[in-house]
Amino acid sequence: MESQVAYVLNARTYLYIIDFEGFFEYTFYNDLCKVTEVGKIAKNGHELHDALNLICKSHQLTVAHVHKLSDEEFRVFAQNADDYEWVNVL
């Protein structure tokens, strides 16, 4: 079962989501892979594939173009992301 996922939103913003202890913890990154915001929301029975919509709704975001990162794209993103190891220890 997947426990983390990353997306590119509107070709400029990355969203990394991890399923952790009853919450979805998430981090927004800009197009330079710098952290712009972190947060968490309660799962409330939702699955990881629902997290994108829950997070966007909580931030009143309308996402026109969404691309889920492949395993290889995720590896490249993780290598370039600012404070990747630290931002997910909320």
OpenMM code with the backbone's topology and positions (N, CA, C; nanometers):
from openmm import Vec3, app, unit

residues = "MET GLU SER GLN VAL ALA TYR VAL LEU ASN ALA ARG THR TYR LEU TYR ILE ILE ASP PHE GLU GLY PHE PHE GLU TYR THR PHE TYR ASN ASP LEU CYS LYS VAL THR GLU VAL GLY LYS ILE ALA LYS ASN GLY HIS GLU LEU HIS ASP ALA LEU ASN LEU ILE CYS LYS SER HIS GLN LEU THR VAL ALA HIS VAL HIS LYS LEU SER ASP GLU GLU PHE ARG VAL PHE ALA GLN ASN ALA ASP ASP TYR GLU TRP VAL ASN VAL LEU".split()
positions = [
    Vec3(0.0841, -0.1184, 0.0000),
    Vec3(0.0000, 0.0000, 0.0000),
    Vec3(0.0887, 0.1248, 0.0000),
    Vec3(0.0525, 0.2208, -0.0816),
    Vec3(0.1269, 0.3452, -0.0935),
    Vec3(0.1120, 0.4275, 0.0350),
    Vec3(0.2234, 0.4865, 0.0813),
    Vec3(0.2160, 0.5700, 0.2005),
    Vec3(0.2587, 0.7137, 0.1729),
    Vec3(0.3054, 0.7395, 0.0501),
    Vec3(0.3437, 0.8750, 0.0118),
    Vec3(0.3183, 0.8950, -0.1366),
    Vec3(0.2980, 1.0211, -0.1739),
    Vec3(0.2714, 1.0543, -0.3132),
    Vec3(0.3132, 1.1994, -0.3359),
    Vec3(0.3492, 1.2302, -0.4584),
    Vec3(0.3852, 1.3681, -0.4929),
    Vec3(0.3199, 1.4039, -0.6260),
    Vec3(0.2805, 1.5294, -0.6361),
    Vec3(0.2147, 1.5808, -0.7554),
    Vec3(0.2814, 1.7101, -0.8000),
    Vec3(0.2644, 1.7414, -0.9279),
    Vec3(0.2933, 1.8751, -0.9786),
    Vec3(0.1572, 1.9361, -1.0091),
    Vec3(0.1325, 2.0539, -0.9514),
    Vec3(0.0052, 2.1234, -0.9699),
    Vec3(0.0274, 2.2452, -1.0578),
    Vec3(-0.0510, 2.2557, -1.1634),
    Vec3(-0.0446, 2.3717, -1.2531),
    Vec3(0.0967, 2.4000, -1.3036),
    Vec3(0.1757, 2.2964, -1.3171),
    Vec3(0.3103, 2.3002, -1.3745),
    Vec3(0.4107, 2.3842, -1.2950),
    Vec3(0.3746, 2.4306, -1.1756),
    Vec3(0.4656, 2.5191, -1.1016),
    Vec3(0.4805, 2.4851, -0.9542),
    Vec3(0.3907, 2.4079, -0.8998),
    Vec3(0.3908, 2.3795, -0.7566),
    Vec3(0.3950, 2.2289, -0.7345),
    Vec3(0.4845, 2.1870, -0.6456),
    Vec3(0.4885, 2.0467, -0.6059),
    Vec3(0.4123, 2.0305, -0.4756),
    Vec3(0.3434, 1.9181, -0.4630),
    Vec3(0.2745, 1.8833, -0.3393),
    Vec3(0.3148, 1.7418, -0.3022),
    Vec3(0.3790, 1.7290, -0.1868),
    Vec3(0.4208, 1.5991, -0.1349),
    Vec3(0.3297, 1.5647, -0.0181),
    Vec3(0.2743, 1.4432, -0.0184),
    Vec3(0.1806, 1.3999, 0.0849),
    Vec3(0.2273, 1.2663, 0.1405),
    Vec3(0.2235, 1.2548, 0.2727),
    Vec3(0.2554, 1.1282, 0.3379),
    Vec3(0.1418, 1.0911, 0.4327),
    Vec3(0.1067, 0.9642, 0.4350),
    Vec3(0.0054, 0.9093, 0.5242),
    Vec3(0.0785, 0.8686, 0.6519),
    Vec3(0.0489, 0.9381, 0.7637),
    Vec3(0.1250, 0.9145, 0.8853),
    Vec3(0.0373, 0.9274, 1.0087),
    Vec3(0.0192, 0.8175, 1.0797),
    Vec3(-0.0471, 0.8129, 1.2098),
    Vec3(-0.1797, 0.8898, 1.2164),
    Vec3(-0.2699, 0.8586, 1.1252),
    Vec3(-0.4033, 0.9176, 1.1290),
    Vec3(-0.4163, 1.0533, 1.0630),
    Vec3(-0.3078, 1.1002, 1.0021),
    Vec3(-0.3085, 1.2294, 0.9341),
    Vec3(-0.2469, 1.2166, 0.7959),
    Vec3(-0.2800, 1.3125, 0.7106),
    Vec3(-0.2050, 1.3338, 0.5879),
    Vec3(-0.1166, 1.4550, 0.6143),
    Vec3(0.0128, 1.4347, 0.6188),
    Vec3(0.1061, 1.5457, 0.6336),
    Vec3(0.1475, 1.5864, 0.4931),
    Vec3(0.1533, 1.7156, 0.4682),
    Vec3(0.1812, 1.7602, 0.3322),
    Vec3(0.2779, 1.8781, 0.3322),
    Vec3(0.3461, 1.8904, 0.2201),
    Vec3(0.4411, 1.9990, 0.1998),
    Vec3(0.4231, 2.0517, 0.0591),
    Vec3(0.4088, 2.1829, 0.0477),
    Vec3(0.4074, 2.2493, -0.0821),
    Vec3(0.5483, 2.3004, -0.1107),
    Vec3(0.5908, 2.2845, -0.2352),
    Vec3(0.7204, 2.3339, -0.2814),
    Vec3(0.6971, 2.4198, -0.4051),
    Vec3(0.7799, 2.5209, -0.4234),
    Vec3(0.7702, 2.5996, -0.5462),
    Vec3(0.8434, 2.5275, -0.6591),
    Vec3(0.8506, 2.5900, -0.7755),
    Vec3(0.9123, 2.5257, -0.8914),
    Vec3(1.0640, 2.5102, -0.8781),
    Vec3(1.1233, 2.5712, -0.7752),
    Vec3(1.2663, 2.5533, -0.7468),
    Vec3(1.2884, 2.4507, -0.6350),
    Vec3(1.1818, 2.3804, -0.5982),
    Vec3(1.1834, 2.2771, -0.4939),
    Vec3(1.2138, 2.3333, -0.3557),
    Vec3(1.1742, 2.4559, -0.3310),
    Vec3(1.1886, 2.5176, -0.1993),
    Vec3(1.0552, 2.5088, -0.1260),
    Vec3(1.0605, 2.4770, 0.0019),
    Vec3(0.9391, 2.4634, 0.0825),
    Vec3(0.8673, 2.5972, 0.0917),
    Vec3(0.7373, 2.5944, 0.0652),
    Vec3(0.6571, 2.7159, 0.0804),
    Vec3(0.5552, 2.7026, 0.1929),
    Vec3(0.5145, 2.5794, 0.2250),
    Vec3(0.4166, 2.5598, 0.3318),
    Vec3(0.4122, 2.4135, 0.3713),
    Vec3(0.3909, 2.3879, 0.4991),
    Vec3(0.3705, 2.2522, 0.5490),
    Vec3(0.2427, 2.2501, 0.6309),
    Vec3(0.1850, 2.1321, 0.6434),
    Vec3(0.0644, 2.1198, 0.7238),
    Vec3(0.0229, 1.9748, 0.7374),
    Vec3(-0.0874, 1.9546, 0.8054),
    Vec3(-0.1448, 1.8210, 0.8159),
    Vec3(-0.2940, 1.8330, 0.8348),
    Vec3(-0.3634, 1.7310, 0.7859),
    Vec3(-0.5083, 1.7241, 0.8030),
    Vec3(-0.5437, 1.5831, 0.8474),
    Vec3(-0.6491, 1.5713, 0.9246),
    Vec3(-0.6940, 1.4411, 0.9728),
    Vec3(-0.7450, 1.3569, 0.8563),
    Vec3(-0.7143, 1.2278, 0.8621),
    Vec3(-0.7590, 1.1368, 0.7562),
    Vec3(-0.9104, 1.1184, 0.7568),
    Vec3(-0.9684, 1.1085, 0.8732),
    Vec3(-1.1140, 1.0901, 0.8863),
    Vec3(-1.1673, 0.9820, 0.7937),
    Vec3(-1.0968, 0.8701, 0.7862),
    Vec3(-1.1426, 0.7571, 0.7056),
    Vec3(-1.1075, 0.7645, 0.5581),
    Vec3(-1.0447, 0.8716, 0.5136),
    Vec3(-1.0071, 0.8859, 0.3736),
    Vec3(-0.8773, 0.8108, 0.3442),
    Vec3(-0.8592, 0.7773, 0.2193),
    Vec3(-0.7382, 0.7090, 0.1739),
    Vec3(-0.6427, 0.8103, 0.1108),
    Vec3(-0.5203, 0.7678, 0.0883),
    Vec3(-0.4179, 0.8563, 0.0344),
    Vec3(-0.4595, 0.9185, -0.0985),
    Vec3(-0.5283, 0.8420, -0.1841),
    Vec3(-0.5683, 0.8964, -0.3138),
    Vec3(-0.6725, 1.0092, -0.3007),
    Vec3(-0.7377, 1.0216, -0.1834),
    Vec3(-0.8318, 1.1313, -0.1581),
    Vec3(-0.7619, 1.2576, -0.1079),
    Vec3(-0.6386, 1.2436, -0.0632),
    Vec3(-0.5688, 1.3532, 0.0049),
    Vec3(-0.5520, 1.4770, -0.0828),
    Vec3(-0.5233, 1.4602, -0.2109),
    Vec3(-0.5049, 1.5747, -0.3002),
    Vec3(-0.6275, 1.6661, -0.2954),
    Vec3(-0.7455, 1.6083, -0.3133),
    Vec3(-0.8684, 1.6887, -0.3118),
    Vec3(-0.8940, 1.7505, -0.1757),
    Vec3(-0.8681, 1.6765, -0.0675),
    Vec3(-0.8891, 1.7296, 0.0668),
    Vec3(-0.7982, 1.8495, 0.0940),
    Vec3(-0.6730, 1.8380, 0.0563),
    Vec3(-0.5763, 1.9456, 0.0800),
    Vec3(-0.6087, 2.0668, -0.0059),
    Vec3(-0.6379, 2.0438, -0.1335),
    Vec3(-0.6725, 2.1558, -0.2215),
    Vec3(-0.7978, 2.2264, -0.1719),
    Vec3(-0.8957, 2.1501, -0.1274),
    Vec3(-1.0188, 2.2100, -0.0755),
    Vec3(-0.9895, 2.2924, 0.0492),
    Vec3(-0.9051, 2.2413, 0.1383),
    Vec3(-0.8754, 2.3138, 0.2618),
    Vec3(-0.7984, 2.4431, 0.2356),
    Vec3(-0.7303, 2.4502, 0.1216),
    Vec3(-0.6555, 2.5710, 0.0841),
    Vec3(-0.7286, 2.6532, -0.0219),
    Vec3(-0.8502, 2.6141, -0.0525),
    Vec3(-0.9322, 2.6809, -0.1547),
    Vec3(-0.8568, 2.6939, -0.2862),
    Vec3(-0.7908, 2.5854, -0.3256),
    Vec3(-0.7155, 2.5825, -0.4508),
    Vec3(-0.7972, 2.5152, -0.5597),
    Vec3(-0.7939, 2.5719, -0.6754),
    Vec3(-0.8488, 2.5084, -0.7942),
    Vec3(-0.7304, 2.4637, -0.8772),
    Vec3(-0.7227, 2.3363, -0.8999),
    Vec3(-0.6086, 2.2813, -0.9721),
    Vec3(-0.6543, 2.2393, -1.1111),
    Vec3(-0.6023, 2.3086, -1.2108),
    Vec3(-0.6415, 2.2801, -1.3485),
    Vec3(-0.5626, 2.1630, -1.4073),
    Vec3(-0.4354, 2.1551, -1.3753),
    Vec3(-0.3495, 2.0507, -1.4299),
    Vec3(-0.2755, 1.9808, -1.3172),
    Vec3(-0.3005, 1.8514, -1.3045),
    Vec3(-0.2376, 1.7718, -1.1990),
    Vec3(-0.1614, 1.6576, -1.2641),
    Vec3(-0.0373, 1.6407, -1.2210),
    Vec3(0.0443, 1.5295, -1.2701),
    Vec3(0.1024, 1.4576, -1.1494),
    Vec3(0.0684, 1.3308, -1.1335),
    Vec3(0.1267, 1.2497, -1.0264),
    Vec3(0.2665, 1.2085, -1.0700),
    Vec3(0.3647, 1.2299, -0.9834),
    Vec3(0.5024, 1.1956, -1.0173),
    Vec3(0.5198, 1.0443, -1.0228),
    Vec3(0.5909, 0.9991, -1.1237),
    Vec3(0.6267, 0.8578, -1.1338),
    Vec3(0.7335, 0.8280, -1.0285),
    Vec3(0.7674, 0.7017, -1.0106),
    Vec3(0.8714, 0.6658, -0.9145),
    Vec3(1.0031, 0.7353, -0.9468),
    Vec3(1.0403, 0.7391, -1.0739),
    Vec3(1.1652, 0.8048, -1.1138),
    Vec3(1.1571, 0.9560, -1.0934),
    Vec3(1.0465, 1.0173, -1.1311),
    Vec3(1.0288, 1.1612, -1.1098),
    Vec3(1.0331, 1.1952, -0.9607),
    Vec3(0.9765, 1.1061, -0.8791),
    Vec3(0.9784, 1.1279, -0.7349),
    Vec3(1.1212, 1.1227, -0.6812),
    Vec3(1.2017, 1.0282, -0.7281),
    Vec3(1.3416, 1.0191, -0.6843),
    Vec3(1.4176, 1.1469, -0.7173),
    Vec3(1.3975, 1.1988, -0.8373),
    Vec3(1.4645, 1.3236, -0.8780),
    Vec3(1.4152, 1.4390, -0.7911),
    Vec3(1.2853, 1.4460, -0.7708),
    Vec3(1.2281, 1.5507, -0.6860),
    Vec3(1.2874, 1.5433, -0.5448),
    Vec3(1.2922, 1.4242, -0.4865),
    Vec3(1.3424, 1.4078, -0.3499),
    Vec3(1.4885, 1.4505, -0.3391),
    Vec3(1.5663, 1.4285, -0.4421),
    Vec3(1.7070, 1.4703, -0.4410),
    Vec3(1.7203, 1.6221, -0.4444),
    Vec3(1.6277, 1.6901, -0.5088),
    Vec3(1.6356, 1.8348, -0.5257),
    Vec3(1.5563, 1.9146, -0.4237),
    Vec3(1.4648, 1.8496, -0.3536),
    Vec3(1.3746, 1.9213, -0.2634),
    Vec3(1.4490, 1.9761, -0.1427),
    Vec3(1.4171, 2.0980, -0.1080),
    Vec3(1.4727, 2.1672, 0.0074),
    Vec3(1.4271, 2.0991, 0.1351),
    Vec3(1.5217, 2.0562, 0.2181),
    Vec3(1.4901, 1.9981, 0.3487),
    Vec3(1.3944, 1.8812, 0.3408),
    Vec3(1.4052, 1.7981, 0.2388),
    Vec3(1.3136, 1.6859, 0.2214),
    Vec3(1.3031, 1.6010, 0.3468),
    Vec3(1.4148, 1.5686, 0.4097),
    Vec3(1.4117, 1.4818, 0.5272),
    Vec3(1.3492, 1.5496, 0.6475),
    Vec3(1.3594, 1.6807, 0.6581),
    Vec3(1.3137, 1.7505, 0.7781),
    Vec3(1.1691, 1.7969, 0.7715),
    Vec3(1.1201, 1.8334, 0.6561),
    Vec3(0.9866, 1.8930, 0.6502),
    Vec3(0.8774, 1.7949, 0.6887),
    Vec3(0.9058, 1.6673, 0.6809),
    Vec3(0.8029, 1.5688, 0.7109),
    Vec3(0.8057, 1.5222, 0.8554),
    Vec3(0.8893, 1.5844, 0.9366),
    Vec3(0.8898, 1.5587, 1.0803),
    Vec3(0.8214, 1.6791, 1.1439),
    Vec3(0.6889, 1.6785, 1.1395),
    Vec3(0.6112, 1.7943, 1.1872),
    Vec3(0.5920, 1.7903, 1.3376),
] * unit.nanometer
topology = app.Topology()
chain = topology.addChain("A")
for resn in residues:
    res = topology.addResidue(resn, chain)
    for name in ("N", "CA", "C"):
        topology.addAtom(name, app.Element.getBySymbol(name[0]), res)
